[in-house]
Amino acid sequence: MLGDKSAAAVLAVKDMATAKKFYEETVGLSKAGVDEEFGTMYKSGDSMVFIYPSEFAGTNKATALTWGVGTDFDKIVESLRSKGVTFDKFDAPGAKWEGDVNVMGEMKSVWFKDPDGNILNIVNAM
């Protein structure tokens, strides 16, 4: 039924101007279609990310969005770090940390938050 249909991540934010600056300048997404005060659509690879203002922004305590970046992982992590992004660590069964990077065999991951506390994730393989 929905398996062959496109999907988009939808993230609540408190302040659209701050969120737009973060997603455009820090993360590097490009606007695609809707760009109104009620929300902005971004293109990310073959996927879409929609941000919209909500009083519930940042209340999700789990990962809201993950990017699979392949061999660009280290370069992207360093680029985000150079733009002031800080990465989060957490206790999890089997978690092995090498600096800010969680390593699980061949898989590497980092987590960080947008200005509203939405938890974002980058992995080298999906």
N, C-alpha and C positions, 0 to 999 in steps of 0.2 A: 504494500500500500504506500508507505512513505520511503521505502528503501532506495528508490531511484529519484527522489526529489531533493532539491538543494535545501540546506539548512543554514542558519546564521546564529552566531553567538549574540546574546542580547544582554547588555550590561547597564545597570542603573548607576547614575552619577548624580552628585549634588549640584555641581556647578558646570554647566556646559562649556563655558569659555576655558576653564582650567582643564577639563577633560579633553577638549579638542586640542589644546596645546600639547598635552601629554601624548595623546594617540597619534597626532601628526608629527610633532617635532622629536619627541623622545623615542617612540616606538616606530615611527616611519610609515604609518598607514596613509592611504590616499582616499579622499572622499569619493563616494560613488553613489550618485543619485540623491536621495533625501538629505538635505542640510537645512533644517528648520529649528526653531526654538524647541519643538517637541521631540527632536531627535536627529541624529546624523548617522548615515550609513557609510561604512568604510569597506574598502576592498582589501583583502589580505590573501594573496595567492589566489586560489580558486574558491575562497570562502568569503563570507561577509561578516562584519562586526557592526552591530547597531548599538549606539549609546543614546540614552534618553534620561531626562531629569526625573528623579524620584526621591521622595523622603526616605525610602528604604535602601538607598545606595550604601554599599559597603557592609551590609548586614550578613551576607553570605560568608560563612567561615570555612568554605571549601574552595578548591580551585574552580574558577569560573571560565577560564579560557586557556587553552594550550596550543602552542605552535610547535610543529615538528620542523626543525631547521637543518637536519642532516649534518654535513661536514662543516657548515658555517657556524656551528654551535659556539666554539671558542671566540671567534671573531665577533659574533653578535653579543655574547656576554660582555666582552671587553668594551664594545661600543656603548652598550647600555650603562655600564659602570662609569665610563668617561662622561656620560650625560647626567651623572648623579644618582642613578638607580642603585638602591641597596637591595641585597638579596636576603631572603629569610631562610632560617634553618628551623627544623622541628624534630622532635623525637618520633621515630617510627621504627617498627620492627625491621631489622636488617639494614637500616639506613647507615651508609658509610659516607662521611663527608670528607672531601678534599677541598679545603677552603670553603667557598660558597657553593660548591658543586656537589650534588648528591650523585654518587656513583653506584649503580646496580649492574654489575657485570660490564657489558658493553654500553649500557644506557647511561647517559649523563643528563641531569636535570637541574634547573634553578627555578626558584619561585621568587616573585616580587609583587608589589602592590601598586595599583594606580593611585592617583591622589585621593580617591574615595575609599580605598581599602579593598577593592576587588582584587582577588588573588589571581595572578597571571603566572603561567608556567611556560618554560622553554625546554624542549627535549631534543636530543640529537637524533632520535629515531622514534617513529610511531608505527 
